[in-house]
């Protein structure tokens, strides 16, 4: 039975429960019997009926969510196989000189190098789209490698600082790699200290689909600790399904939160909705006790989720690091889905009243992040993170598709919050509350989006000549630009745009 002090409402959009006929009847006529096959509320009388205005007045948006998730699921296995093939081919070429000619030459000589997944040389597709691993030469993190602390070079870091923004974006891109690659870049190239890499459990998906790594600027007496969540992987159907999900779970006095992101953090499972209540609860003394000490985790109703989930794993490690590095503050960052998890982590820390940890939070920087909750959640978190000065910066590049998900309008559920740093396709920065064209589906912006995609392709082929060799785009990156001609906003989501915006932005 649910604790009355923490009774919660939810709406689950489940595409697999209905067919095409149900989709048409619900979409065109608002048929409630068909709607009930797709929409599961917190009770028979509550949930769907209570949210009737929201689900009926805007049901076409839910239809889009259902259709997209059905399509992505249908192509899920082909996407996965394509990902394996693409990753293998890209790494096969790179391991054999980087070109088809050198690969053929090695084949004729019997010297072909076969790439091994998970090795120090196996790079993700994201890594092949943008091969940069070094921090910007002017960053204080580069300058300080031979200096014991930031204070000794007269630099006080604060959220929004360009060097910190560059470090966070590079860490967000690096999160797409395997643990060995990440460790080598952090330790050998950045001259920092790799702490750990975690492959965390998603109970709803029944797999370890949430990745996060932690590093600090020094192994001892660190000034800064960075937590970086992995984002949406190009060929991972589950990641894209999560981005297009409309389902939400309401936390009393906090707001409605995207259910898929809660599941990615290991904070519940829609198949057992009581799990959200138990894992998020702070009013029941039993759960305060079980959530604050690892050795007491077994008292939780869902001990496996507490042991293996991203939120609890990262929080335990962060506690130890903050005790070990008494002067350190920490940053949370991520690109795409990783950005949603990056802002969700401190949100749950606030819910759990983790004041000691939150006092050490320097800031949250996200890049191409989708929406995570409603206006109530945004207002609550802004009162915690944006006063007296902003600590949450949400970076959006041009027509990037993902920050426009899930859909939002004047009365709809999902709302962005925090300070948005918006960069147009000329890398001109604006500080705004909301990016232009906040909904990808707006027909008014369709033609400009296609024109912009053509411009980005042309610019991509000339980046090296305009800005220098470091900015030259790879052939894989150019192919991504070509794909952007068919789906405007898709190539805009790629990490190179965000790195270039920060480094070239005016």
C-alpha positions in Angstrom: 0.0 0.0 0.0 1.3 3.5 -0.9 2.3 5.8 1.9 -0.3 8.6 1.9 2.4 11.2 2.5 4.1 10.3 -0.7 1.1 9.1 -2.9 2.0 10.0 -6.5 0.3 10.2 -9.9 1.7 9.1 -13.2 0.9 8.6 -16.8 2.5 5.9 -18.8 2.4 6.0 -22.6 2.8 2.4 -23.8 2.9 2.0 -27.6 2.9 -1.8 -27.7 -0.5 -2.3 -26.1 -2.5 -1.1 -29.1 -2.4 -1.5 -32.9 -2.8 0.7 -35.9 -6.6 0.7 -35.7 -6.5 1.9 -32.1 -3.9 4.5 -33.0 -6.3 5.9 -35.8 -9.4 5.8 -33.5 -7.5 7.5 -30.7 -5.8 10.1 -32.9 -8.7 11.1 -35.2 -11.7 10.6 -32.9 -10.2 10.6 -29.3 -11.8 7.2 -28.7 -11.3 6.5 -25.0 -11.3 2.7 -25.3 -8.4 3.0 -27.8 -6.7 5.6 -25.6 -6.9 3.3 -22.6 -4.7 0.8 -24.6 -1.9 3.3 -24.9 -2.3 5.4 -21.7 -2.0 3.9 -18.2 -2.9 6.2 -15.3 -2.3 6.0 -11.6 -5.7 4.5 -11.0 -8.8 3.6 -13.0 -10.6 6.7 -11.8 -7.5 8.9 -11.6 -4.6 9.3 -14.0 -6.0 9.4 -17.6 -9.3 11.0 -16.6 -7.6 13.6 -14.4 -5.3 14.5 -17.2 -8.0 14.4 -19.8 -7.6 18.0 -21.0 -3.8 17.4 -21.4 -4.1 14.1 -23.2 -7.1 15.0 -25.4 -6.3 18.6 -26.3 -2.8 17.6 -27.3 -3.3 14.0 -28.2 -1.6 14.4 -31.6 1.7 15.0 -29.7 1.2 11.8 -27.8 0.4 10.1 -31.2 3.7 11.4 -32.5 5.5 9.9 -29.4 3.7 6.5 -29.9 4.4 6.4 -33.7 8.1 7.3 -33.3 8.7 4.8 -30.5 6.9 2.1 -32.5 9.1 2.8 -35.5 12.3 3.0 -33.5 11.5 -0.3 -31.8 10.6 -1.9 -35.1 14.1 -0.9 -36.4 15.8 -1.6 -33.1 17.6 -4.7 -34.1 18.7 -3.4 -37.5 19.9 -0.2 -35.8 21.9 -2.3 -33.4 23.5 -4.5 -36.1 24.2 -1.3 -38.2 25.9 0.2 -35.2 28.2 -2.9 -34.8 29.0 -2.9 -38.5 29.7 0.9 -38.6 31.8 0.8 -35.5 33.8 -2.2 -36.8 34.4 -0.6 -40.2 35.4 2.7 -38.8 37.9 1.1 -36.4 39.1 -1.3 -39.0 40.0 1.6 -41.3 41.6 3.6 -38.4 43.6 0.6 -37.2 45.0 0.1 -40.7 46.2 3.6 -41.6 42.9 5.4 -41.8 42.1 4.8 -45.5 40.8 2.1 -47.8 44.0 2.0 -49.8 46.2 1.3 -46.7 43.7 -1.3 -45.6 43.9 -3.1 -49.0 47.7 -2.8 -48.9 47.8 -4.4 -45.4 45.4 -7.1 -46.6 47.7 -8.0 -49.5 50.7 -8.1 -47.2 48.9 -10.1 -44.6 49.3 -7.4 -42.0 45.6 -6.4 -41.4 44.9 -5.3 -37.8 41.6 -6.4 -36.5 40.0 -4.0 -34.0 38.9 -5.4 -30.7 35.9 -3.9 -29.0 36.6 -2.5 -25.6 40.3 -2.0 -26.2 42.3 1.2 -25.8 42.2 1.8 -29.6 38.5 1.0 -30.2 36.7 4.4 -30.7 33.0 5.0 -30.8 31.2 6.4 -33.8 30.9 9.7 -31.9 34.7 9.7 -31.5 35.1 9.2 -35.3 32.7 12.0 -36.0 34.9 14.3 -34.0 38.4 13.0 -33.2 39.4 15.9 -30.9 40.5 14.8 -27.4 42.6 17.8 -26.2 41.3 20.7 -24.2 41.4 24.1 -25.8 45.1 25.4 -25.5 44.0 28.6 -23.6 42.0 26.7 -20.9 43.1 27.2 -17.3 43.0 23.4 -17.0 45.8 23.2 -19.6 47.8 26.0 -18.0 47.6 24.6 -14.5 49.1 21.2 -15.2 52.4 22.3 -13.8 50.8 24.3 -11.0 49.6 22.8 -7.7 46.2 24.6 -7.6 43.9 27.0 -9.4 44.3 29.6 -6.7 48.0 29.8 -7.4 47.4 31.0 -10.9 44.7 33.4 -9.6 41.8 31.6 -11.2 38.5 31.1 -9.4 36.2 28.8 -11.4 32.5 29.4 -11.5 29.6 27.9 -13.5 29.5 29.4 -17.0 33.3 29.9 -17.1 34.5 29.2 -20.7 37.3 26.9 -19.6 34.9 24.9 -17.4 32.4 24.8 -20.2 35.0 23.4 -22.6 36.1 20.8 -20.1 32.5 19.7 -19.5 31.7 19.4 -23.2 34.9 17.4 -23.9 34.0 15.2 -20.9 30.5 14.8 -22.3 31.9 13.7 -25.6 34.4 11.4 -24.0 31.6 9.6 -22.1 30.7 7.8 -25.3 34.0 5.9 -25.2 34.8 2.7 -23.3 36.5 2.8 -19.9 40.0 2.2 -21.1 39.9 5.0 -23.7 38.4 7.4 -21.1 41.1 6.6 -18.6 43.9 7.1 -21.2 42.5 10.5 -22.3 42.0 11.8 -18.7 45.3 10.6 -17.3 47.6 10.9 -20.3 46.2 13.8 -22.4 44.5 16.0 -19.9 47.0 15.2 -17.1 44.1 14.8 -14.7 43.0 11.9 -12.5 40.5 9.3 -13.7 38.4 8.0 -10.8 36.1 5.4 -12.1 33.7 4.3 -14.9 30.3 2.8 -14.1 28.0 0.7 -16.2 24.7 1.1 -14.4 21.5 -0.9 -14.4 18.1 0.1 -15.9 15.5 -2.2 -14.3 12.9 -1.4 -16.9 15.1 -2.2 -19.8 16.7 -5.1 -17.9 20.2 -4.1 -19.0 23.2 -1.9 -18.0 22.3 0.9 -20.3 23.4 4.0 -18.3 27.1 4.9 -18.3 28.8 7.5 -16.3 32.4 8.3 -15.4 34.1 10.5 -12.7 37.4 12.3 -12.7 39.2 15.0 -10.8 41.8 17.6 -11.8 44.3 16.1 -9.3 44.7 12.8 -7.5 45.2 14.6 -4.2 43.7 17.8 -2.8 41.6 18.2 -6.0 39.9 21.5 -6.8 37.2 20.1 -9.0 35.5 16.7 -9.5 33.5 16.1 -12.7 30.7 13.6 -13.2 29.9 13.0 -16.9 26.9 10.9 -18.0 26.8 9.3 -21.4 24.2 10.5 -23.9 22.1 9.1 -26.6 24.1 6.7 -28.7 23.5 7.0 -32.5 22.5 3.3 -33.0 20.9 2.6 -29.6 17.1 2.2 -30.0 16.4 2.2 -26.3 18.1 5.6 -25.9 16.0 7.2 -28.7 12.9 5.6 -27.4 13.6 7.2 -24.0 14.1 10.6 -25.7 10.7 10.3 -27.5 8.8 9.0 -24.4 6.0 11.2 -23.0 5.5 9.2 -19.8 5.8 11.1 -16.5 5.8 10.5 -12.8 4.7 13.2 -10.3 6.7 13.8 -7.2 4.6 15.7 -4.6 5.9 19.3 -3.9 8.5 18.9 -6.7 6.7 18.3 -10.0 6.3 15.9 -12.9 9.4 14.2 -14.0 10.1 12.3 -17.3 9.6 8.6 -16.3 12.2 7.3 -18.8 15.0 9.5 -17.3 14.1 8.3 -13.8 14.4 4.8 -15.0 17.8 5.5 -16.6 18.9 6.8 -13.2 17.8 3.6 -11.6 15.1 5.3 -9.6 12.1 3.2 -10.6 10.5 0.8 -13.0 7.1 1.5 -14.7 6.3 -2.2 -14.6 6.3 -1.9 -10.8 5.2 1.7 -10.3 5.5 1.5 -6.5 9.3 1.3 -7.0 9.4 5.0 -7.9 7.7 5.8 -4.6 10.0 3.6 -2.5 13.3 4.8 -4.2 12.3 8.5 -4.2 10.7 8.6 -0.8 12.2 10.9 1.9 9.4 11.3 4.4 9.5 7.7 5.7 12.4 7.3 8.3 13.0 3.7 7.1 14.0 5.1 3.7 16.1 7.9 5.0 18.0 5.2 6.9 18.3 2.9 3.9 19.3 5.6 1.4 22.0 7.2 3.4 24.4 4.3 4.1 25.5 1.6 1.7 25.6 -1.1 4.4 21.9 -0.4 5.1 20.8 -0.6 1.4 19.6 -4.2 1.9 16.7 -2.8 4.0 15.2 -1.2 0.9 12.3 -2.9 -0.9 14.4 -2.8 -4.1 18.0 -3.6 -2.9 19.3 -4.6 -6.3 18.2 -1.3 -7.9 19.9 0.7 -5.0 23.1 -1.3 -5.4 23.4 -1.0 -9.2 21.6 2.1 -10.2 23.4 5.3 -11.5 22.0 7.7 -8.9 23.0 5.6 -5.8 26.3 4.4 -7.2 27.4 8.0 -8.1 26.1 9.5 -4.9 28.1 6.9 -2.8 31.3 7.6 -4.6 30.8 11.4 -4.6 30.4 11.4 -0.8 33.7 9.6 -0.4 35.5 11.9 -2.9 34.2 15.1 -1.1 35.4 13.8 2.2 38.8 12.9 0.6 39.2 16.3 -1.2 38.0 18.7 1.4 38.4 21.8 -0.8 36.9 20.3 -4.0 33.6 21.3 -5.6 31.9 19.1 -8.2 30.4 19.6 -11.7 27.8 17.4 -13.4 27.6 17.3 -17.2 26.3 15.4 -20.2 25.3 15.7 -23.8 21.9 14.6 -25.1 20.3 12.0 -22.8 23.4 12.4 -20.6 22.4 16.1 -20.1 19.0 15.0 -18.9 20.6 12.7 -16.4 23.1 15.4 -15.4 20.3 17.8 -14.2 18.2 15.0 -12.8 21.1 13.9 -10.4 21.1 17.2 -8.4 17.3 17.3 -8.6 17.1 14.1 -6.7 19.8 15.3 -4.3 17.5 18.2 -3.5 14.6 15.9 -3.0 16.6 13.8 -0.6 17.8 16.9 1.2 21.5 16.2 0.7 22.6 19.6 1.8 26.2 18.7 2.6 26.7 17.5 -1.0 24.7 20.3 -2.6 26.8 22.9 -0.8 29.8 21.6 -2.8 28.0 21.7 -6.2 29.8 24.2 -8.5 27.4 23.8 -11.3 25.6 21.7 -14.0 26.5 22.2 -17.7 24.4 20.3 -20.3 24.6 20.2 -24.1 21.7 19.3 -26.4 19.6 18.2 -23.5 15.9 17.1 -23.8 13.3 18.4 -21.4 13.0 16.5 -18.1 9.8 17.8 -16.4 7.1 20.3 -16.1 7.0 24.0 -15.1 6.6 23.2 -11.4 9.8 21.2 -11.4 11.6 24.0 -13.2 10.6 26.7 -10.8 11.5 24.6 -7.8 14.9 23.7 -9.2 15.6 27.3 -10.3 15.1 28.4 -6.7 17.7 25.9 -5.6 20.3 26.2 -8.4 19.9 29.7 -9.9 20.0 31.8 -6.7 21.9 33.9 -5.8 23.8 33.2 -9.0 23.2 30.7 -11.9 24.7 27.2 -11.5 22.7 25.5 -14.2 23.6 26.3 -17.8 21.9 24.6 -20.7 23.7 24.9 -24.0 21.7 24.6 -27.3 23.2 24.7 -30.8 21.0 26.1 -33.6 18.4 23.6 -34.9 19.4 20.6 -32.7 16.4 18.3 -32.6 16.8 16.8 -29.1 16.3 20.0 -27.0 12.9 20.3 -28.6 11.8 16.9 -27.1 9.4 16.1 -25.6 7.0 18.7 -27.2 6.2 21.9 -25.4 3.7 24.8 -25.9 2.1 27.4 -23.6 0.0 24.8 -21.7 1.7 21.5 -22.3 3.6 19.4 -19.8 7.3 19.5 -20.6 9.2 22.8 -20.0 12.9 23.7 -20.0 14.4 25.6 -17.1 17.8 27.1 -16.2 19.8 29.6 -18.2 20.0 28.7 -21.9 23.1 29.6 -23.9 21.9 29.4 -27.5 24.4 29.4 -30.4 23.1 30.0 -33.9 24.8 28.5 -36.9 27.3 31.3 -37.0 28.3 30.5 -33.4 26.9 33.7 -32.1 25.8 33.2 -28.4 22.6 34.5 -26.9 21.5 34.1 -23.3 17.8 33.2 -23.4 15.1 31.5 -21.4 14.1 29.3 -24.4 15.7 28.5 -27.7 14.0 29.8 -30.9 11.6 27.2 -32.4 11.1 25.4 -29.2 9.2 22.7 -31.0 10.9 20.8 -33.8 7.5 20.1 -35.5 6.7 23.8 -36.2 6.1 24.1 -40.0 7.0 27.7 -40.0 10.7 26.8 -39.4 10.8 23.8 -41.8 12.2 25.6 -44.9 14.8 27.6 -42.8 15.9 24.3 -41.2 16.6 22.7 -44.6 18.4 25.9 -45.8 20.5 25.9 -42.6 21.4 22.2 -43.1 22.8 23.0 -46.6 24.8 25.8 -45.1 26.2 23.6 -42.3 27.3 21.0 -44.9 29.1 23.6 -47.0 30.7 25.1 -43.9 31.7 21.7 -42.6 33.7 21.0 -45.8 35.6 24.3 -45.3 36.0 24.4 -41.5 39.7 23.5 -41.7 40.5 26.2 -44.2 38.5 28.8 -42.2 39.5 28.1 -38.6 42.6 25.9 -38.8 43.5 22.2 -39.0 42.1 21.5 -35.5 38.6 22.3 -36.8 38.8 20.2 -40.0 35.8 17.9 -40.0 36.3 14.1 -40.6 34.7 12.4 -43.5 32.4 10.7 -41.0 31.4 14.1 -39.7 30.7 15.2 -43.3 28.5 12.1 -43.9 26.6 13.2 -40.7 26.0 16.6 -42.4 24.7 14.8 -45.5 22.2 12.9 -43.3 21.2 16.3 -41.9 19.9 17.3 -45.4 17.2 14.6 -45.0 16.5 15.2 -41.3 17.3 18.8 -40.3 18.3 19.0 -36.7 19.9 15.6 -36.6 23.4 16.5 -37.6 23.1 19.7 -35.5 22.9 17.4 -32.4 26.4 16.1 -33.0 29.1 17.1 -30.5 31.4 19.0 -33.0 28.8 21.8 -33.1 28.9 22.2 -29.4 32.7 22.1 -29.2 33.0 24.7 -32.0 30.3 26.9 -30.4 32.2 27.1 -27.1 35.6 27.6 -28.7 34.5 29.9 -31.6 31.4 31.5 -30.1 31.1 35.3 -29.9 
